[in-house]
Amino acid sequence: MGLDDKIENKAQEATGEAKQTIGEATDDKELQAEGKADQRSANLKQAGQKIKDAFRRK
């Protein structure tokens, strides 16, 4: 996984966490859901990159 991809995925994950937290604090269900979706998307991207990296090493 490239360093740029890692940084981008972590940033998306952090943004999602922030959105979720703000949504919870303000009782904004839509923002909470958007935050969770951002986190899931980032985690899926990270998992895909890890799988690619594992196959490259073999």
C-alpha positions in Angstrom: 0.0 0.0 0.0 1.4 3.4 -1.0 2.0 6.0 1.7 -0.4 8.4 0.0 -3.2 5.8 0.1 -2.5 5.1 3.8 -2.6 8.8 4.7 -5.8 9.3 2.6 -7.5 6.3 4.2 -6.6 7.4 7.8 -7.7 10.9 7.1 -11.1 9.6 5.8 -11.4 7.4 8.9 -10.6 10.3 11.2 -13.1 12.5 9.4 -15.7 9.8 9.8 -15.0 9.5 13.5 -15.3 13.3 13.9 -18.6 13.4 12.0 -20.0 10.6 14.0 -19.0 12.2 17.3 -20.4 15.6 16.3 -23.6 13.9 15.1 -24.0 12.2 18.4 -23.4 15.4 20.4 -25.9 17.4 18.3 -28.4 14.5 17.9 -27.9 14.7 14.1 -28.7 11.1 12.9 -27.8 11.9 9.3 -24.3 13.2 10.3 -23.8 10.1 12.5 -24.7 7.8 9.6 -22.4 9.7 7.2 -19.6 9.4 9.7 -20.1 5.7 10.1 -20.2 5.3 6.3 -16.9 7.2 5.9 -15.3 5.0 8.5 -16.5 1.8 6.9 -15.4 3.0 3.5 -11.9 3.8 4.8 -11.7 0.5 6.6 -12.7 -1.5 3.5 -10.0 0.4 1.4 -7.4 -0.4 4.0 -8.4 -4.1 4.1 -8.2 -4.2 0.3 -4.8 -2.7 0.2 -3.5 -5.1 2.9 -4.7 -8.0 0.8 -2.9 -6.6 -2.2 0.3 -6.2 -0.2 0.1 -9.7 1.1 -0.1 -11.1 -2.4 2.8 -8.9 -3.6 5.0 -10.3 -0.8 4.5 -13.9 -1.8 
